């Protein structure tokens, strides 16, 4: 998905952990989104954003 959107929307990147977030911070993206939803249970946990900050 990143490869596809990267070609169409240069600033889109997808990250899911602190390690990936650190790698993403080295990119020149203008926008970083955090999905607070567990895709297995569909439960929303706003603590995810705090954990990644």
Rosetta blueprint (number, residue, H / E / L):
1 X L
2 X H
3 X H
4 X H
5 X H
6 X H
7 X H
8 X H
9 X L
10 X L
11 X L
12 X L
13 X L
14 X L
15 X L
16 X L
17 X L
18 X H
19 X H
20 X H
21 X H
22 X H
23 X H
24 X H
25 X H
26 X L
27 X L
28 X L
29 X L
30 X L
31 X L
32 X L
33 X L
34 X L
35 X L
36 X L
37 X E
38 X L
39 X L
40 X L
41 X L
42 X L
43 X L
44 X E
45 X L
46 X L
47 X H
48 X H
49 X H
50 X H
51 X H
52 X H
53 X L
